[in-house]
Amino acid sequence: MKNVLIVNGPNMNMLGHREKDKYGLLSLDEINDIILKYAKTKNIEVSFFQSNSEGNIIDKIQTSIEKHDFCIINAGAYTHYSYAIRDAIASIEIPVIEVHITNISKREAFRKTSVIAPVCIGTINGFGYNSYLVAIDAVSKLIER
């Protein structure tokens, strides 16, 4: 069974409370439960990590190579300016998929650029929490290859 680490960045712990019109009504725990159940149908094991701290996210990415076959990351606002997270992703040998709940290309100008996208194998955004499920599907297809 393949293992996927799902990393969520700053303010994702506020899902269900923050900007419900953009991010929906579900909490991060509720979304994680949906992801967990869906991943099991694909014979994929998932682990979850959330932090508001850039350093903690970097540490988790760096240690992911010890236990995980893939990583799915929603770096939140760090997506747009954290070269440190970008470099952490570039330094590991496991495939990383970038996800976002909202369509970042339709948001504020500063959100249209992702500094982590060039070191990820792909980006999925704009489908609400389903972006994570599409990422799980992508992992499943990559495993089949």
PASEBA-1860 file (N, C-alpha, C; in nm, 3 decimals):
! residues 145
1> MKNVLIVN> 0.085/-0.118/0.000/0.000/0.000/0.000/0.090/0.125/0.000 ~ 0.062/0.217/-0.090/0.138/0.341/-0.098/0.089/0.438/0.009 ~ 0.183/0.520/0.057/0.151/0.615/0.163/0.170/0.757/0.111 ~ 0.069/0.840/0.136/0.070/0.979/0.091/0.066/1.071/0.213 ~ 0.155/1.166/0.215/0.153/1.271/0.317/0.077/1.390/0.260 ~ -0.022/1.437/0.335/-0.096/1.557/0.295/-0.059/1.668/0.392 ~ 0.002/1.773/0.338/0.050/1.886/0.417/-0.040/2.006/0.390 ~ -0.089/2.066/0.496/-0.169/2.188/0.486/-0.100/2.300/0.561
9> GPNMNMLG> -0.092/2.415/0.497/-0.022/2.529/0.553/-0.109/2.621/0.635 ~ -0.066/2.746/0.645/-0.128/2.841/0.737/-0.276/2.867/0.708 ~ -0.348/2.879/0.817/-0.490/2.913/0.820/-0.582/2.802/0.771 ~ -0.526/2.691/0.727/-0.612/2.580/0.686/-0.685/2.521/0.807 ~ -0.630/2.539/0.925/-0.696/2.496/1.048/-0.822/2.578/1.076 ~ -0.842/2.685/1.003/-0.960/2.772/1.020/-1.071/2.743/0.920 ~ -1.052/2.638/0.839/-1.157/2.602/0.744/-1.286/2.574/0.820 ~ -1.396/2.614/0.760/-1.526/2.603/0.825/-1.563/2.729/0.900
17> HREKDKYG> -1.462/2.814/0.926/-1.483/2.941/0.995/-1.448/3.060/0.907 ~ -1.344/3.046/0.826/-1.294/3.158/0.747/-1.355/3.162/0.609 ~ -1.391/3.278/0.565/-1.436/3.303/0.427/-1.512/3.183/0.369 ~ -1.624/3.151/0.430/-1.702/3.033/0.392/-1.745/3.037/0.246 ~ -1.762/3.157/0.192/-1.801/3.168/0.051/-1.690/3.120/-0.042 ~ -1.564/3.126/0.003/-1.451/3.080/-0.078/-1.409/2.938/-0.043 ~ -1.408/2.907/0.087/-1.348/2.782/0.133/-1.449/2.677/0.178 ~ -1.576/2.713/0.184/-1.679/2.616/0.220/-1.704/2.608/0.370
25> LLSLDEIN> -1.792/2.517/0.405/-1.840/2.505/0.542/-1.769/2.396/0.622 ~ -1.696/2.309/0.555/-1.633/2.197/0.623/-1.504/2.237/0.694 ~ -1.481/2.177/0.809/-1.356/2.199/0.881/-1.246/2.114/0.816 ~ -1.122/2.142/0.851/-1.010/2.063/0.799/-1.024/1.917/0.844 ~ -1.066/1.894/0.968/-1.085/1.757/1.016/-1.192/1.685/0.933 ~ -1.300/1.754/0.899/-1.404/1.692/0.818/-1.354/1.660/0.678 ~ -1.276/1.751/0.622/-1.217/1.727/0.489/-1.120/1.610/0.496 ~ -1.038/1.606/0.601/-0.944/1.495/0.618/-1.016/1.361/0.627
33> DIILKYAK> -1.129/1.358/0.695/-1.207/1.234/0.704/-1.255/1.190/0.566 ~ -1.301/1.284/0.485/-1.345/1.253/0.349/-1.228/1.199/0.267 ~ -1.114/1.265/0.277/-0.994/1.222/0.203/-0.953/1.081/0.246 ~ -0.952/1.057/0.377/-0.913/0.927/0.431/-1.000/0.816/0.376 ~ -1.131/0.836/0.379/-1.224/0.736/0.328/-1.206/0.715/0.178 ~ -1.188/0.823/0.104/-1.170/0.812/-0.041/-1.039/0.740/-0.074 ~ -0.933/0.776/-0.005/-0.803/0.714/-0.031/-0.808/0.563/-0.006 ~ -0.882/0.521/0.095/-0.894/0.377/0.123/-0.955/0.304/0.004
41> TKNIEVSF> -1.048/0.367/-0.067/-1.108/0.302/-0.184/-1.007/0.285/-0.297 ~ -0.900/0.361/-0.291/-0.793/0.353/-0.392/-0.674/0.273/-0.342 ~ -0.690/0.213/-0.222/-0.581/0.137/-0.159/-0.458/0.224/-0.131 ~ -0.486/0.346/-0.085/-0.381/0.443/-0.052/-0.396/0.481/0.095 ~ -0.286/0.478/0.166/-0.283/0.520/0.305/-0.242/0.668/0.310 ~ -0.310/0.748/0.391/-0.276/0.890/0.400/-0.243/0.928/0.544 ~ -0.152/1.024/0.555/-0.117/1.087/0.682/-0.138/1.237/0.663 ~ -0.177/1.304/0.769/-0.208/1.446/0.760/-0.117/1.528/0.850
49> FQSNSEGN> -0.084/1.648/0.802/-0.004/1.742/0.881/-0.050/1.883/0.846 ~ -0.070/1.965/0.947/-0.105/2.105/0.926/-0.022/2.189/1.020 ~ 0.029/2.300/0.968/0.103/2.394/1.052/0.089/2.534/0.995 ~ 0.088/2.629/1.085/0.092/2.770/1.048/0.236/2.820/1.039 ~ 0.331/2.735/1.069/0.471/2.772/1.074/0.549/2.718/0.954 ~ 0.614/2.807/0.885/0.692/2.769/0.767/0.799/2.666/0.801 ~ 0.869/2.686/0.911/0.976/2.592/0.950/0.924/2.453/0.978 ~ 0.808/2.442/1.043/0.750/2.311/1.070/0.711/2.241/0.940
57> IIDKIQTS> 0.660/2.317/0.845/0.622/2.259/0.715/0.747/2.208/0.644 ~ 0.852/2.285/0.646/0.979/2.244/0.583/1.031/2.117/0.649 ~ 1.032/2.113/0.782/1.078/1.994/0.853/0.997/1.871/0.813 ~ 0.866/1.887/0.804/0.780/1.773/0.768/0.808/1.727/0.625 ~ 0.824/1.820/0.534/0.856/1.783/0.395/0.988/1.707/0.390 ~ 1.088/1.756/0.461/1.220/1.691/0.458/1.217/1.551/0.517 ~ 1.135/1.527/0.618/1.129/1.395/0.679/1.030/1.303/0.606 ~ 0.956/1.357/0.510/0.857/1.276/0.438/0.921/1.163/0.360
65> IEKHDFCI> 1.045/1.182/0.318/1.111/1.079/0.237/1.132/0.949/0.314 ~ 1.126/0.957/0.445/1.148/0.838/0.527/1.027/0.746/0.530 ~ 0.904/0.800/0.510/0.783/0.722/0.533/0.681/0.727/0.421 ~ 0.698/0.816/0.326/0.592/0.842/0.230/0.639/0.823/0.086 ~ 0.543/0.783/0.002/0.572/0.764/-0.140/0.535/0.885/-0.225 ~ 0.441/0.965/-0.175/0.393/1.086/-0.243/0.361/1.191/-0.138 ~ 0.355/1.316/-0.183/0.313/1.426/-0.096/0.214/1.513/-0.173 ~ 0.107/1.550/-0.105/0.011/1.647/-0.156/0.020/1.767/-0.064
73> INAGAYTH> 0.039/1.886/-0.120/0.057/2.004/-0.036/-0.035/2.118/-0.076 ~ -0.099/2.174/0.024/-0.168/2.302/0.011/-0.092/2.396/0.103 ~ -0.001/2.470/0.046/0.088/2.555/0.125/0.023/2.686/0.166 ~ -0.105/2.705/0.132/-0.173/2.828/0.170/-0.099/2.948/0.113 ~ -0.092/3.053/0.189/-0.027/3.176/0.144/0.122/3.157/0.116 ~ 0.184/3.057/0.178/0.326/3.031/0.150/0.348/2.993/0.004 ~ 0.245/2.946/-0.062/0.252/2.912/-0.204/0.312/3.024/-0.286 ~ 0.282/3.145/-0.249/0.311/3.261/-0.333/0.445/3.327/-0.305
81> YSYAIRDA> 0.511/3.288/-0.196/0.637/3.356/-0.166/0.740/3.274/-0.090 ~ 0.710/3.151/-0.052/0.806/3.076/0.029/0.903/2.997/-0.059 ~ 1.016/3.060/-0.085/1.122/2.991/-0.158/1.183/2.882/-0.071 ~ 1.170/2.895/0.060/1.221/2.793/0.150/1.139/2.663/0.136 ~ 1.007/2.674/0.128/0.924/2.556/0.106/0.949/2.501/-0.034 ~ 0.962/2.589/-0.131/0.995/2.546/-0.268/1.123/2.464/-0.268 ~ 1.226/2.512/-0.199/1.354/2.442/-0.196/1.343/2.308/-0.121 ~ 1.259/2.304/-0.018/1.238/2.177/0.054/1.174/2.074/-0.038
89> IASIEIPV> 1.075/2.117/-0.115/1.010/2.026/-0.211/1.111/1.978/-0.314 ~ 1.193/2.071/-0.365/1.292/2.036/-0.466/1.398/1.939/-0.412 ~ 1.418/1.939/-0.281/1.525/1.858/-0.222/1.485/1.713/-0.197 ~ 1.355/1.682/-0.207/1.312/1.545/-0.180/1.289/1.472/-0.312 ~ 1.295/1.342/-0.306/1.284/1.263/-0.429/1.146/1.204/-0.451 ~ 1.050/1.237/-0.366/0.915/1.184/-0.388/0.832/1.287/-0.465 ~ 0.738/1.240/-0.545/0.653/1.332/-0.621/0.562/1.413/-0.528 ~ 0.548/1.541/-0.560/0.464/1.633/-0.482/0.360/1.695/-0.575
97> IEVHITNI> 0.234/1.694/-0.529/0.124/1.755/-0.603/0.076/1.875/-0.522 ~ 0.067/1.990/-0.586/0.016/2.113/-0.522/-0.135/2.118/-0.538 ~ -0.206/2.146/-0.429/-0.350/2.162/-0.437/-0.395/2.291/-0.370 ~ -0.509/2.341/-0.416/-0.575/2.456/-0.354/-0.725/2.437/-0.365 ~ -0.795/2.478/-0.263/-0.940/2.470/-0.261/-1.000/2.567/-0.362 ~ -0.946/2.688/-0.366/-0.996/2.790/-0.459/-0.913/2.790/-0.587 ~ -0.963/2.855/-0.688/-0.889/2.872/-0.813/-0.799/2.994/-0.795 ~ -0.672/2.969/-0.770/-0.582/3.080/-0.736/-0.562/3.177/-0.853
105> SKREAFRK> -0.587/3.132/-0.975/-0.572/3.223/-1.089/-0.688/3.322/-1.100 ~ -0.794/3.299/-1.025/-0.909/3.391/-1.024/-0.913/3.475/-0.898 ~ -0.807/3.471/-0.820/-0.805/3.542/-0.693/-0.725/3.672/-0.708 ~ -0.685/3.729/-0.597/-0.607/3.853/-0.598/-0.478/3.833/-0.677 ~ -0.425/3.943/-0.728/-0.307/3.936/-0.815/-0.191/3.861/-0.749 ~ -0.168/3.885/-0.621/-0.054/3.820/-0.555/-0.071/3.669/-0.543 ~ -0.194/3.619/-0.555/-0.219/3.474/-0.543/-0.204/3.401/-0.677 ~ -0.186/3.472/-0.784/-0.182/3.410/-0.916/-0.049/3.340/-0.945
113> TSVIAPVC> 0.054/3.370/-0.867/0.184/3.310/-0.887/0.211/3.209/-0.776 ~ 0.252/3.090/-0.817/0.295/2.988/-0.722/0.443/2.964/-0.741 ~ 0.520/2.988/-0.635/0.664/2.963/-0.644/0.696/2.815/-0.624 ~ 0.596/2.738/-0.575/0.622/2.595/-0.555/0.582/2.510/-0.676 ~ 0.494/2.563/-0.761/0.446/2.485/-0.877/0.559/2.428/-0.964 ~ 0.665/2.503/-0.992/0.769/2.449/-1.079/0.841/2.326/-1.025 ~ 0.833/2.301/-0.894/0.900/2.183/-0.838/0.800/2.073/-0.800 ~ 0.674/2.093/-0.835/0.570/1.992/-0.813/0.541/1.922/-0.946
121> IGTINGFG> 0.489/1.800/-0.939/0.459/1.729/-1.064/0.331/1.780/-1.127 ~ 0.249/1.851/-1.050/0.126/1.907/-1.103/0.055/1.990/-0.998 ~ -0.042/2.067/-1.045/-0.121/2.155/-0.958/-0.269/2.132/-0.987 ~ -0.345/2.120/-0.880/-0.491/2.102/-0.891/-0.554/2.209/-0.803 ~ -0.642/2.291/-0.861/-0.705/2.395/-0.780/-0.841/2.432/-0.834 ~ -0.923/2.488/-0.744/-1.051/2.541/-0.785/-1.170/2.448/-0.768 ~ -1.150/2.331/-0.713/-1.258/2.234/-0.699/-1.303/2.214/-0.554 ~ -1.279/2.313/-0.471/-1.313/2.298/-0.330/-1.231/2.185/-0.270
129> YNSYLVAI> -1.287/2.119/-0.167/-1.212/2.009/-0.106/-1.190/1.895/-0.204 ~ -1.268/1.891/-0.312/-1.248/1.788/-0.414/-1.112/1.796/-0.481 ~ -1.045/1.911/-0.470/-0.909/1.920/-0.525/-0.819/1.813/-0.465 ~ -0.838/1.785/-0.336/-0.759/1.680/-0.269/-0.794/1.542/-0.327 ~ -0.921/1.519/-0.355/-0.964/1.389/-0.407/-0.911/1.369/-0.549 ~ -0.910/1.475/-0.628/-0.851/1.467/-0.762/-0.702/1.436/-0.750 ~ -0.637/1.493/-0.651/-0.495/1.463/-0.628/-0.475/1.316/-0.589 ~ -0.565/1.263/-0.507/-0.559/1.120/-0.473/-0.577/1.036/-0.599
137> DAVSKLIE> -0.670/1.076/-0.687/-0.687/1.006/-0.814/-0.557/1.010/-0.896 ~ -0.492/1.125/-0.897/-0.366/1.137/-0.971/-0.261/1.043/-0.914 ~ -0.252/1.037/-0.783/-0.158/0.944/-0.720/-0.191/0.801/-0.760 ~ -0.318/0.766/-0.757/-0.361/0.631/-0.793/-0.318/0.598/-0.936 ~ -0.336/0.691/-1.027/-0.298/0.669/-1.167/-0.146/0.655/-1.181 ~ -0.072/0.736/-1.103/0.075/0.726/-1.108/0.123/0.592/-1.055 ~ 0.055/0.541/-0.952/0.091/0.411/-0.897/0.068/0.301/-1.000 ~ -0.041/0.313/-1.076/-0.074/0.213/-1.178/0.032/0.203/-1.287
145> R> 0.099/0.312/-1.313/0.202/0.313/-1.419/0.314/0.226/-1.377
END
